[in-house]
């Protein structure tokens, strides 16, 4: 037996237990299956209850922040799967489970896997709002993937043709629940991708989470993310959210709402066309009136009243320019005549004939070349001496 000086105090023992339970990794993240009893939510928002099985019971607490995030409100007798960590309260020397998540038992594992898949796809950006594409305002081809002969398919067909009868509807029947549904939905989706669709609707009426499981299939979700056209998800009701809802370009709560979102109402289009036609007529008439006013204003101008004036002015200017040109040409011709006369007189004055008339003579050698220097001649050369009334034939007797 320990000596008194080696004995632990109650506080020390409780502290050791607290450090052990709250510090051991095995007690930091516990998933526990049990039945709820004595469940009560206090004014603080915290919930206190017990979890039990046929052999044991453990106290549990769930703080208000986690209570507000519950998908359902637990009650006594519920069989649940909880997640939490151990907690020790030294003043009472008690321990309890501090819980942060509660799920109905039987769905816990599936929901956990679904949550993990959703987190993975979210991190990859498949649910990002930036990926969402707007729907075509006036579609020509709409595809629908739904259960063959289902009420949801009939709702879509009736509402599409009622709202927008000119649309071409392409139906791709498929299983929408059961083990084979994911494969069937995927095959229908790829068939739809072969057509030039403007919009594709994936539709199914409401159901339990198990019934909607096909629309959480990873392969189908990834395929929808690659769709060539915008996708409308009309799966389940407003409270049901599948991964297809998250990846689709638009989510609606019912098949009827999908038809309303996919096409405009033909009566609205007629109304818009009437409004546009009226606006166009008003605009055209206003334009015509403005042009008429401008034409009337212009028609009162002198140019339009007497259009010949512009040509008369040009005609007068042309006549004046013609007269000026004629005067210039006459002056030039007269100047040229005077110059020609002067040149002619000068040429006439220096003509050899006139020189001979003044008493001069011109000497040529026997070849007819004019002799201008004695150096051109030799004694004995025959010469022709031209005078005004004839020529003499002579020879060179000597040179001086």
Secondary structure per residue as TSV (DSSP state, phi and psi in degrees):
chain	resnum	aa	ss	phi	psi
A	1	X	-	360.0	138.9
A	2	X	-	-65.6	145.7
A	3	X	-	-70.9	155.0
A	4	X	G	-53.5	-36.8
A	5	X	G	-75.0	-7.6
A	6	X	G	-103.9	-2.8
A	7	X	-	-71.5	147.2
A	8	X	-	-91.2	146.0
A	9	X	-	-80.4	163.4
A	10	X	H	-60.4	-39.7
A	11	X	H	-63.9	-42.0
A	12	X	H	-63.9	-41.5
A	13	X	H	-64.0	-44.7
A	14	X	H	-62.6	-38.4
A	15	X	H	-65.4	-39.5
A	16	X	H	-62.7	-43.8
A	17	X	H	-63.2	-41.8
A	18	X	H	-61.8	-46.9
A	19	X	H	-64.6	-35.8
A	20	X	H	-68.8	-49.2
A	21	X	H	-71.6	-38.2
A	22	X	H	-89.1	-11.4
A	23	X	H	-106.3	-20.9
A	24	X	S	-73.2	125.5
A	25	X	G	-54.1	-28.5
A	26	X	G	-66.1	-23.5
A	27	X	G	-104.2	4.7
A	28	X	T	-85.6	-25.6
A	29	X	S	-142.2	98.6
A	30	X	E	-116.3	131.9
A	31	X	E	-108.6	123.5
A	32	X	E	-128.7	137.8
A	33	X	E	-106.3	130.8
A	34	X	E	-171.8	-179.5
A	35	X	E	-107.4	137.3
A	36	X	E	-81.5	137.5
A	37	X	E	-143.0	153.6
A	38	X	E	55.2	39.2
A	39	X	E	-74.6	129.8
A	40	X	E	-151.7	133.1
A	41	X	E	-105.0	123.9
A	42	X	-	-89.2	171.1
A	43	X	T	-59.2	-26.6
A	44	X	T	-69.2	-15.6
A	45	X	S	96.9	-10.7
A	46	X	-	-78.6	147.0
A	47	X	E	-112.8	133.2
A	48	X	E	-121.6	137.0
A	49	X	E	-163.7	-178.4
A	50	X	E	-123.4	151.0
A	51	X	E	-114.4	134.1
A	52	X	E	-142.6	158.7
A	53	X	-	-129.8	-167.3
A	54	X	S	-71.2	-14.2
A	55	X	S	-116.1	-15.6
A	56	X	-	-154.0	165.5
A	57	X	E	-143.1	147.4
A	58	X	E	-140.3	140.2
A	59	X	E	-74.9	151.2
A	60	X	E	-143.6	151.6
A	61	X	E	-135.7	143.6
A	62	X	E	-132.4	117.2
A	63	X	-	-70.6	157.7
A	64	X	H	-54.9	-40.3
A	65	X	H	-60.1	-33.7
A	66	X	H	-82.0	-32.4
A	67	X	H	-61.8	-41.5
A	68	X	T	-63.7	-24.1
A	69	X	T	-93.0	6.2
A	70	X	-	-68.7	141.8
A	71	X	S	-77.3	-22.3
A	72	X	S	-148.7	159.3
A	73	X	-	-97.2	113.8
A	74	X	-	-62.8	156.6
A	75	X	-	-142.1	164.8
A	76	X	T	-57.7	134.5
A	77	X	T	97.1	-12.7
A	78	X	-	-67.9	134.1
A	79	X	E	-92.2	120.5
A	80	X	E	-132.4	166.8
A	81	X	E	-119.6	123.3
A	82	X	E	-119.4	157.6
A	83	X	E	-127.4	133.5
A	84	X	E	-173.4	-160.2
A	85	X	E	-143.4	158.7
A	86	X	E	-74.9	145.6
A	87	X	E	-138.8	133.3
A	88	X	E	-111.8	133.7
A	89	X	E	-111.7	96.7
A	90	X	T	-56.6	-40.5
A	91	X	T	-56.3	-29.5
A	92	X	T	-108.1	-6.7
A	93	X	T	63.9	34.2
A	94	X	E	-116.5	158.7
A	95	X	E	-125.4	155.6
A	96	X	E	-152.6	172.9
A	97	X	E	-103.7	121.7
A	98	X	E	-90.6	113.4
A	99	X	E	-103.7	138.3
A	100	X	E	-117.2	-8.4
A	101	X	E	-151.4	138.0
A	102	X	E	-131.5	131.4
A	103	X	E	-134.0	149.8
A	104	X	E	-64.8	135.5
A	105	X	T	-67.2	142.0
A	106	X	T	101.3	-32.1
A	107	X	T	-103.7	-10.2
A	108	X	H	-56.9	-50.0
A	109	X	H	-65.8	-43.4
A	110	X	H	-64.7	-41.9
A	111	X	H	-65.5	-36.1
A	112	X	H	-63.7	-44.8
A	113	X	H	-64.5	-40.2
A	114	X	H	-63.6	-42.4
A	115	X	H	-63.6	-40.8
A	116	X	H	-64.4	-41.4
A	117	X	H	-64.1	-42.8
A	118	X	H	-61.7	-41.4
A	119	X	H	-64.6	-39.1
A	120	X	H	-65.2	-46.3
A	121	X	H	-66.7	-35.0
A	122	X	H	-63.0	-43.3
A	123	X	H	-64.3	-30.1
A	124	X	T	-77.4	-8.5
A	125	X	T	89.0	10.1
A	126	X	T	-69.3	-20.6
A	127	X	T	-103.9	5.5
A	128	X	-	-62.3	136.0
A	129	X	G	-59.2	-29.2
A	130	X	G	-64.5	-20.0
A	131	X	G	-81.8	-15.7
A	132	X	-	-68.4	130.1
A	133	X	-	-104.2	144.8
A	134	X	-	-71.8	152.7
A	135	X	-	-80.7	148.3
A	136	X	-	-67.9	133.1
A	137	X	T	-67.0	-40.9
A	138	X	T	-124.5	78.7
A	139	X	-	-70.9	152.1
A	140	X	S	-105.9	-34.5
A	141	X	E	-128.7	125.5
A	142	X	E	-125.4	131.5
A	143	X	E	-104.1	147.3
A	144	X	E	-132.8	124.5
A	145	X	E	-106.1	117.0
A	146	X	E	-158.1	171.0
A	147	X	-	-66.5	137.5
A	148	X	T	-59.8	126.9
A	149	X	T	68.4	12.6
A	150	X	-	-74.7	157.3
A	151	X	H	-62.7	-36.5
A	152	X	H	-62.5	-41.5
A	153	X	H	-64.8	-42.8
A	154	X	H	-62.9	-40.3
A	155	X	H	-60.0	-43.4
A	156	X	H	-65.4	-47.5
A	157	X	H	-59.4	-48.1
A	158	X	H	-61.6	-46.4
A	159	X	H	-72.5	-36.7
A	160	X	H	-62.5	-48.4
A	161	X	H	-71.1	-29.4
A	162	X	H	-72.2	-41.6
A	163	X	H	-79.1	-36.6
A	164	X	-	-148.7	72.8
A	165	X	T	-64.0	-14.3
A	166	X	T	-83.6	-5.7
A	167	X	S	-74.8	148.0
A	168	X	E	-99.2	119.3
A	169	X	E	-99.8	130.8
A	170	X	E	-120.4	117.5
A	171	X	E	-103.3	134.7
A	172	X	E	-123.7	90.0
A	173	X	E	-63.4	146.6
A	174	X	-	-159.1	155.1
A	175	X	-	-65.0	143.2
A	176	X	-	-121.4	-0.9
A	177	X	S	-153.9	158.5
A	178	X	S	106.1	173.6
A	179	X	T	-64.3	-33.2
A	180	X	T	-89.0	-4.9
A	181	X	H	-61.9	-44.9
A	182	X	H	-56.7	-43.7
A	183	X	H	-64.5	-44.3
A	184	X	H	-63.8	-42.4
A	185	X	H	-62.9	-39.7
A	186	X	H	-66.0	-41.6
A	187	X	H	-63.9	-42.3
A	188	X	H	-63.1	-39.4
A	189	X	H	-62.2	-45.3
A	190	X	H	-68.8	-31.7
A	191	X	H	-64.0	-41.1
A	192	X	H	-63.6	-34.5
A	193	X	T	-68.7	-14.4
A	194	X	T	-78.3	-14.7
A	195	X	S	-102.5	154.6
A	196	X	-	-81.0	67.3
A	197	X	-	-77.6	148.1
A	198	X	S	-91.3	-30.9
A	199	X	E	-148.9	144.7
A	200	X	E	-124.8	130.3
A	201	X	E	-110.1	127.8
A	202	X	E	-105.2	116.0
A	203	X	E	-127.9	143.6
A	204	X	E	-161.6	142.4
A	205	X	-	-70.9	179.6
A	206	X	-	-68.1	168.3
A	207	X	-	176.8	-180.0
A	208	X	-	-73.7	170.1
A	209	X	T	-59.3	-36.8
A	210	X	T	-65.9	-38.4
A	211	X	T	-65.0	-31.4
A	212	X	T	-91.7	5.8
A	213	X	G	-59.5	-30.9
A	214	X	G	-61.6	-27.4
A	215	X	G	-85.7	7.6
A	216	X	G	-110.6	7.5
A	217	X	-	-66.6	129.9
A	218	X	H	-61.8	-43.7
A	219	X	H	-61.9	-40.6
A	220	X	H	-67.2	-41.8
A	221	X	H	-62.1	-44.0
A	222	X	H	-66.0	-36.3
A	223	X	H	-64.8	-45.4
A	224	X	H	-60.9	-33.6
A	225	X	H	-64.1	-21.1
A	226	X	T	-102.3	9.8
A	227	X	-	-56.3	141.0
A	228	X	S	-72.9	-22.3
A	229	X	S	-126.7	162.2
A	230	X	E	-59.6	145.8
A	231	X	E	-118.2	133.1
A	232	X	E	-105.8	126.5
A	233	X	E	-99.2	120.9
A	234	X	E	-125.9	68.6
A	235	X	E	-113.9	122.1
A	236	X	S	73.1	-158.6
A	237	X	-	-112.0	-176.8
A	238	X	T	-59.5	-31.6
A	239	X	T	-80.1	-15.4
A	240	X	-	-95.3	127.2
A	241	X	-	-125.7	120.6
A	242	X	-	-109.0	170.7
A	243	X	H	-66.9	-29.3
A	244	X	H	-63.2	-37.8
A	245	X	H	-59.3	-38.2
A	246	X	H	-75.5	-33.0
A	247	X	H	-89.2	-20.9
A	248	X	S	-66.1	158.3
A	249	X	S	-72.6	-26.6
A	250	X	E	-147.7	141.7
A	251	X	E	-118.5	131.6
A	252	X	-	-127.1	165.0
A	253	X	S	-88.6	-23.1
A	254	X	S	-139.9	160.0
A	255	X	H	-58.7	-38.0
A	256	X	H	-61.5	-41.7
A	257	X	H	-63.7	-31.6
A	258	X	H	-64.8	-42.9
A	259	X	H	-63.0	-40.7
A	260	X	H	-64.1	-39.9
A	261	X	H	-73.2	-30.1
A	262	X	H	-78.4	-32.0
A	263	X	S	-134.5	153.0
A	264	X	-	-79.4	168.1
A	265	X	-	-86.8	127.4
A	266	X	H	-59.0	-34.0
A	267	X	H	-65.5	-35.8
A	268	X	H	-65.5	-38.5
A	269	X	H	-65.2	-43.9
A	270	X	H	-60.0	-42.7
A	271	X	H	-62.3	-44.5
A	272	X	H	-62.7	-39.7
A	273	X	H	-64.8	-41.7
A	274	X	H	-62.2	-42.5
A	275	X	H	-63.3	-43.4
A	276	X	H	-65.2	-39.6
A	277	X	H	-64.3	-42.5
A	278	X	H	-63.5	-43.4
A	279	X	H	-61.9	-41.2
A	280	X	H	-64.9	-42.8
A	281	X	H	-62.5	-43.3
A	282	X	H	-61.1	-43.2
A	283	X	H	-65.3	-43.1
A	284	X	H	-65.5	-44.7
A	285	X	H	-62.6	-38.9
A	286	X	H	-63.1	-41.6
A	287	X	H	-64.1	-41.5
A	288	X	H	-63.2	-44.8
A	289	X	H	-60.9	-41.5
A	290	X	H	-63.0	-41.3
A	291	X	H	-67.2	-39.0
A	292	X	H	-62.5	-43.2
A	293	X	H	-62.3	-42.9
A	294	X	H	-63.9	-40.9
A	295	X	H	-64.9	-41.1
A	296	X	H	-63.4	-41.6
A	297	X	H	-63.8	-44.0
A	298	X	H	-68.5	-33.7
A	299	X	H	-66.9	-19.2
A	300	X	T	-86.7	-4.4
A	301	X	S	-78.7	151.0
A	302	X	H	-58.9	-32.0
A	303	X	H	-58.6	-43.4
A	304	X	H	-81.7	-30.3
A	305	X	H	-71.1	-40.0
A	306	X	-	-132.9	73.3
A	307	X	T	-64.3	-19.4
A	308	X	H	-69.7	-17.2
A	309	X	H	-62.7	-37.1
A	310	X	H	-65.4	-33.6
A	311	X	H	-78.9	-33.1
A	312	X	H	-62.7	-43.3
A	313	X	H	-60.7	-44.2
A	314	X	H	-67.7	-36.4
A	315	X	H	-63.8	-43.0
A	316	X	H	-62.7	-44.6
A	317	X	H	-62.1	-39.0
A	318	X	H	-66.2	-40.5
A	319	X	H	-63.7	-44.1
A	320	X	H	-61.0	-44.0
A	321	X	H	-65.1	-33.7
A	322	X	H	-65.1	-42.4
A	323	X	H	-63.5	-45.0
A	324	X	H	-60.0	-42.5
A	325	X	H	-64.0	-39.8
A	326	X	H	-64.5	-41.1
A	327	X	H	-64.5	-42.5
A	328	X	H	-63.3	-43.0
A	329	X	H	-64.3	-42.4
A	330	X	H	-61.4	-43.9
A	331	X	H	-62.1	-42.9
A	332	X	H	-62.6	-41.9
A	333	X	H	-64.7	-41.1
A	334	X	H	-64.6	-41.0
A	335	X	H	-62.2	-42.7
A	336	X	H	-65.8	-37.9
A	337	X	H	-64.6	-43.4
A	338	X	H	-61.9	-46.1
A	339	X	H	-62.4	-39.4
A	340	X	H	-67.2	-39.6
A	341	X	H	-64.0	-43.6
A	342	X	H	-61.1	-44.2
A	343	X	H	-65.7	-38.5
A	344	X	H	-64.0	-40.3
A	345	X	H	-64.8	-41.5
A	346	X	H	-64.6	-42.1
A	347	X	H	-64.5	-39.7
A	348	X	H	-65.6	-36.5
A	349	X	H	-66.6	-33.1
A	350	X	T	-98.3	11.9
A	351	X	-	-69.9	135.3
A	352	X	H	-52.4	-33.0
A	353	X	H	-62.4	-43.0
A	354	X	H	-70.6	-32.1
A	355	X	H	-63.6	-43.2
A	356	X	H	-63.7	-33.4
A	357	X	H	-66.1	-22.1
A	358	X	T	-89.7	11.4
A	359	X	T	102.5	2.2
A	360	X	-	-89.4	160.5
A	361	X	-	-128.5	164.5
A	362	X	E	-128.5	128.3
A	363	X	E	-101.2	132.8
A	364	X	E	-126.6	146.6
A	365	X	E	-81.1	-179.0
A	366	X	T	-65.1	-16.3
A	367	X	T	-91.5	-3.5
A	368	X	S	92.2	9.6
A	369	X	-	-84.8	140.1
A	370	X	B	-70.4	132.9
A	371	X	-	-97.8	122.7
A	372	X	-	-115.3	-6.7
A	373	X	-	-149.0	147.3
A	374	X	G	-67.8	-18.2
A	375	X	G	-70.7	-13.1
A	376	X	G	-83.2	-9.5
A	377	X	-	-119.9	156.1
A	378	X	-	-122.9	154.8
A	379	X	T	-60.3	131.3
A	380	X	T	100.1	-14.3
A	381	X	-	-64.4	140.9
A	382	X	E	-85.6	138.2
A	383	X	E	-128.9	156.5
A	384	X	E	-119.7	124.4
A	385	X	E	-107.6	112.9
A	386	X	E	-91.0	137.3
A	387	X	E	-127.0	-179.4
A	388	X	T	-68.1	-23.8
A	389	X	T	-118.5	13.6
A	390	X	E	161.4	-162.1
A	391	X	E	-143.1	149.7
A	392	X	E	-113.1	141.8
A	393	X	E	-102.0	125.3
A	394	X	E	-148.1	179.2
A	395	X	E	-136.6	161.9
A	396	X	-	-81.0	119.5
A	397	X	-	-93.5	-24.5
A	398	X	-	-179.4	167.8
A	399	X	-	-123.4	137.2
A	400	X	-	-113.0	360.0
